[in-house]
Amino acid sequence: MQPISIETLAQIFGAVVAGRSGPGKAGAKAYDITGISTDSRTVQPGDCFFAIAGENFDGHNYVAQVLQKGAACAVVSRDAPDAAGPILRVPDTVRALGDLARAYRQMNPFKVVAITGSVGKTTTRQIVHHVLSKRIRTHQAQKSFNNNIGLPLTLLAAKPQDQVIIAELGANHPGEIAELTRIALPDVAVVTNAHPAHLEGFGDLATIVREKLSISEGLRAGGVFIINGDIEPLVATCQTLGRPFRTFGKAPNARYRAQDIICSGDHSTFTIEGRSVRLPLPGPGNVDNALAAWAVCDQFSLSADDFAKAVEDLPAVSMRAETLQVGKLTILNDCYNANPASMKNALAMLHNLRSCCDANRGRRLVFICGHMGELGPQSQSLHAELGVAAAQAGVDLFVAVGEPPKTAAQAARKTSRQDLQTLCFDDTLSACSHVQEFVREDDIILVKGSRTARLERVVEALRQGA
């Protein structure tokens, strides 16, 4: 982070600095902020600590502690017990964090790429970062830092010498993307797709489409807006709104088009501008993610040949279509999150792991399924559709973890044309306790569910039992 004085911080917030021994007495540099923290456990000397009230902890209770540890100052929205040191009081510390990030973004010459979508944000970000960082200095979000705290932290962690910042923007209620894009002020804005997800907050697909497209509202002058041209509602709504855009996809009229697509068990191949690309990530969804990444990289003057060479050594993304070999078991670890679109993508990967490899033809396909969260009134019908998709993918054993997946298991058994077996467990702990009883040593296993299901514990149980 580029150092910022407390005085500059106060001007950004329109706040008065309290609790110091007089302005400038220790010298301006003594009050420079060299980092940002929202976690009292990891605060470093020189950090500006933002006291944020969360579900389990309130940062205001730790202000005195972080100032004693050497924090340069603290930003609070109420009195902090026994705090002695520079303090700035603001109406809302989360909004203040966003205001600082926006100001910091405007202070620096780096370009910002902002990515949103129902699925694929993190993988697209990782591909863009991997490719661009081979040519230019690139900074990306830590993990899935895509909300009104994570996005500011991503921007504020950038160094002055960074040339491109790649950020994710997420939402589960209307209006959140518009707020985030006005903080990021992107030079390139990308919508990977729009599918039914977070329906509890959005209600319907039309609202989701509008929310994703609102990322363009923060575009800087001359900025580029890129959308998935294969998602008809995205294209139609953009045309209605009169917003200029570029498309990626498989359709003949896509500006960034993939052809000759072949999805194998552990990778995919396709061509862009006549150049063959080998993507070391499985599944059709990752082809879309790579296309979105190619569209971004083109804005920074990389050629198709540059892109193809760079993705050859692309690493797997943790807990997102991550293929693990544990003894004779093959595990598709995709348990970071789940919605109807990402579930179908993962099932396509599972199907390809067997159908595209002669050595796997006799192996059993097992789907350990957690729930898809935040689907509202459509939860039961969408879980039933998931069960049908699992049957169509050729799943042999459907393991339901939690109540909603039981609906999927019933639908899978009912529609399967083969002898599909089902098992149901009340929770993840129960599934972990019994996993060695239903898994065979050479199974191909997909583990996927929403983040709250914590299905990575099942993956760990599979590792320990192999």
N, C-alpha and C positions, 0 to 999 in steps of 0.2 A: 504494500500500500504506500502511495505517496504521502509523506507527512503533511498533516493539516493542523493548524494552530487551533487552540480552543476558542480564540476570538473569532476565527472564521466559522467555526462550528456554531457559535452563538449567533452570528449573523444569519446563517442558513436557517436556524430554528426561530429566529426572532426572540431569543431567550437571554436572560441575564445569568452570568456566571456567579455562583454563590460559593462560600466556603473556602476561599483561597486567601492568601495573606496579602493581597493587594495586587492589582494588575501589573504584570511585567516584572515584579520584584526579583523573581528568580531567573529572569531572562526569558525571552520568547521561546527558545529551544526547549527549555525545561517543561514547557506546556504543549509541546508538539505531540500530536496523536500519531502513532505509528502502526496502529492496528485496531481492529474492531472485535468486540466480544459480546456474546449474549449468554455465555456460560461461565459462571463464577469459578468453576473447577479448573478451567483451562486459561483463565485470564493471564496475560503477560504484562510486564512493566511497559508502560507507554500505550496500553490499550485504552480505548474509549469503551466503557461498559454500558450497554443499554439494559436497563432493568425492565424485563418483560414478564408480565404475569401469564403463566401457562396453566395447564390443567392441574399439574401436580406441584409446581413450585412457582414462587413469585420472586423475581430477581431483586425487588426492593429490599427483601430480607437479607441480601448478601452484599449490599452496596458498601457498608463499612468494611467488610472483609476484603473486597477487591481493591479498595483504595489503600488499605494497609499492605496489600501485595504489590503495590506499585502502579496500579491503573492511573492513567493520566487524568481521567475525569469519569464521571458517571452521568448518564442521562436518565432522568426519572420523571414520573408523572404524579407522584405523591411523596410525602415525607419518607425519608429512609432512616430507620432507627440508628442513632449513634454514629452517623456517617460524618467523617471529617476530611474534607478535601474538595477540590473543584467539582461542583454539581450544577448541571443545567436542567431546569424543570420545563417540561413541555406538556401539552394536553394529552398526547398519545405517543408512547415511546416507539411503537411499531411503525406508525406513520412517520415519525421523526427519522427512523432508520431508513425508510424509503426516500425521504426528502434528501438525506445526506447522500445516499447512493446515486440519486438523480444528479445532484450537484457535482459529485465526484466524476460521474460519467461525462458531464459537460466540461469539466476541467481538463480532461485528457483527450488526446487525439485518436485513441484506439477506435476501431470499428466494432460494432456489436451485432452478433447474429442471434436472433431470438427464435426459439423453436417451440411450437405447441402442437397438440393433437391428442386424440383419444388414446392412441397407442403409438409406440415407436419413438417417443421424444428422446429418451435416454440413449437408445442405440444410435439414432441419427446423430445426436450430439457427439457420441464417442467416435463415430466414423469421421465426422467433419474434423474433430480435433486431431485424430490420428493422421489424417491426410494433410491438413494444413500445417501441422506442427513440423512436418518434414521440410517445409519451405520458409515459414515465417513463425515469429514468436506468438504462441497461442495460449490463452488461458481459458479453462472451462469450469463449469459448476462442479462442486464437490458432491458426489453422489447425485441424488435427485433433488437438488436445492431449487425448487420451482415455485415457492409461494412467496408471500409478502415479507418473510424473514429470509428465506434461502436466497432469493434473487438479489436483494441488496447485499448480502454477505458475499455472493459471487462477484458482483461488480466491485465492491470495496476491497476485495483481496487481490485485485489486479494491480500489477506494478506499472510504473510509467513507461517502461520499455516494451510492455506487451502491445502487440499490434492488433490482435483480434480476440474478442471475448465471446465465448459461445455459451449461451444461457438457455435454460428451459423455463417455460411459463406454463403452470398448471392451474386448474380451477375445478371446483365442485359446486359453485354457485354462480349465477349470472353476475357480470360486472367485474369479476376478479381479473380476467385477462386484460381488460381495458386499463385497469389501475396499474397492473404490472408493466404493460408496454409503455406507459407514460414515464415509468422509472427507467426502463432499459433504453428507451429512445433508439430502437434498432436501425441499423443500416440495411440489414437483410432480415425479413420476417418470413417464417416458414410454417405452414400448416401441413402436418404429415397426413392427416385424415380426420374424419369425424364419424364416430360410431356411437351407438347407445352405451353410455357410461355415465356414472354419477347421476342417474335419472332421478334419484331421490331429491337432488338439488335443482336439476334442470327441467325435469318433467317430460320433455320430448326431444326428438332429434333436431327439429327445426331450431330450437333454442340453443342446442349444442353447436350447431353450425354457425349461428350468429355469434356465439361466444368465441369460438375459435377464430373466426374472421376478424374479430375486434382487435386482434394483435396488430393489424395494419394501421390502427388509429395512432400509434406512437411512432410510425416510421418517420425518419428524418427526411428532409428535402432531398429528392433524388434517390430515395431508398427503393429497394427491390422487394416485391411481394411474391412469394412462391407458394403454390398450393398443389395438392394432389388432384390432377386432372381426371383421374378415374372415379372420383367421388362426385357424382352428378350434382347433388345438392350444394356442394361447395362452389362448383363452377356457376351454377344457376344463380345462387345468391350473390356471388361476386359481380356477376353481370348486371343483376338488378340494382346493386348498390353503386355501380359505375366505377368500381375501383380497378385500376390497371393491375394485371397480375400475369405471372408466367406459370406454366404447368409442367409437372413431371408425371410420368405414368407409362402405360403400355399402349394407349390409344394412338393412332396414326398422327393425330394433330397435337400431341404433347410436345412441348419445346425440348424437354429432356426425356427422351424415350428409350426404354429398354426393349430389345428384341432378342429372339432366340433364347428365351429363358428356360433353363433346366434346373429344377430343384432336386438335389440328391440328398442322401441321408445326412451328411455333415457339412455340405456346402451348396452353393448355387453358382451357376454361370449365366452370363448374359452379355449382350453387346451394347455399347453406346458409341454412336458416331463411327460405327464400323470396327471399334476396338473391343476385343474380347476381355471380359472381366471375370476373374474367379474370386468370388466372395466367400471367405471361410466361415460363413454363418449360414445355418440351414433355414429353409422355409420361405414361402412367398412373401410374407410380411417383411422379412429382412431385405428382400430385393427392393421393395418399396422404400425402405429406410435408406438403402444405399443410393437409390435414385434421387431422393430428397437431398442427401449429402452431396451428390455429384452436382446438383443444381446450385447448391451453395458454393462449392469449390470453384465452379465456373466463374462466379462473381469476383474471385480473387485471381483470375487469369491462369488457373491450372488447366492443362489440356486433358483430354480423355486418357491419353497415354500416362500422364502424371498420376491421374486418379487410379487407373488400373494397377500400376506398379505399387502404389502406396497401400492399397487395401489387401495386397497379397499376404502381408504379415499382421493383419488386423487381429488383436486378441479378442477372446470371448468376453462378453459383458456378464459380470457376476449375477447369478440368479435370473438371467434373462436368456432363455434358450441356450443355456450352458450345458454342453454335453460332457458327462463325466463317465469314465470307465473305472468301475470299482470291481476288481476281480473279473468275473465273467458278466457281471451286470453292466448294462448301459443305462445311465440315468440322464434324462433330459430335465435339468434343474431350471424351472421357469416359475419359481414361486415368489417372485418379488411382488407381483400384483396380478389382477385378473379382471377382465370384463368380457362380454360376449365375443368381440372381435379378436382379442388376444387369445382367448381360449381356442377359437377355431384355427387361428394360425398355429398354435402349439400342437393341436391335434393333427394338422397337416404335416408338421415336422415328424411327429410320432409315426404316422403312416409311412412317410418316406424313409424313415430309418430301417424299416423292414422291407418295403416294396422295392427300394432302389439298390439293395445289396443282396446278392444271391446267398451270401453266408448267413444272412439274418432271416431267410424265408421261413424257417421252422420255429422261430422264437416267438414267445408270447408277448403281446402288447398289454401293458398294465397302465391304467390311468388312475393315479391317486389325486382325487379332486377335492379341493377346498371350495368354499363358497365364493360367489361373485358379489362384492359388497355394493351398497348404495344404489340399488336398482329400483327401490320404491315399490309401488304396486305391481310392477311388471316382473318382479323377481321370480315368481313361480313359473310364469310362462317362458321366461328367458332361460331358466335352469332346465326346463323341459326341452327346449330347443337345443341346449348344450348336450343333453343325453342323446338326442337324435344324431347330432354331429359326431359324438363319440362312437355310436354304432356304425355310422357310415365310414368312419376312419378305420374300422376293423379292430376296435379294442376287444380284447378277450376277457379282461378282468377290470371291472369298474369299482374302485374303492372310494366310497363317499365319506368325507370327513365333515361332520356337522349336519345340521338340519336341512338347509336348502339343497345341498348336493344329493340328498336322498331322492328328491323329485327328479333330478337328472338321472340317477341310477335306475329308477323305475322306467323312465322313458327310454333309456338305452336298452334295457332288457326287453321291453315291449316291441321295439322297432328293429332290433338286431336280427339279421338273417342267419346268424350262427349261434352257437351255444355260448352266449355272453353271460359271464358270472358276475354277481355283484356282492359286495360286502359293505356294511355301513357301520361307522363309528361315530360316537357322540362328539368327540373332540380330537384334537391333534395328539394329545398325550396318550389317549387310548389307542389311536392308530399306531403310534410309535411302539407301544408295549406289545403289539401283536404283529408288527410288520414282518418279523422273521417266520411267522407261521403261514403267511400267504404268498410270500415272494419265493420264486424259484431262482436258482443260481444264474441262469442265462436269460432272464427276463429283460425286456426293453421297457423302461418305466418313465412315464411322464408324471412329474410332481408339479402341480400348479393350483394356485388359489389366491385370494386377496391377501394383502399384507397382514391383516389382523389374524389370519389363520395360522401364521408362523410355520408354514409347512417346511421351512428349511430344517426344522427339527426332525422331520421324517427323513430328509436326505441324510442327515447326520446319523440317524439310526440305521439306515441302509449301509452307510460307510462302516460303521462299527461292527455290523453283523456279517460283513463280507469276508 
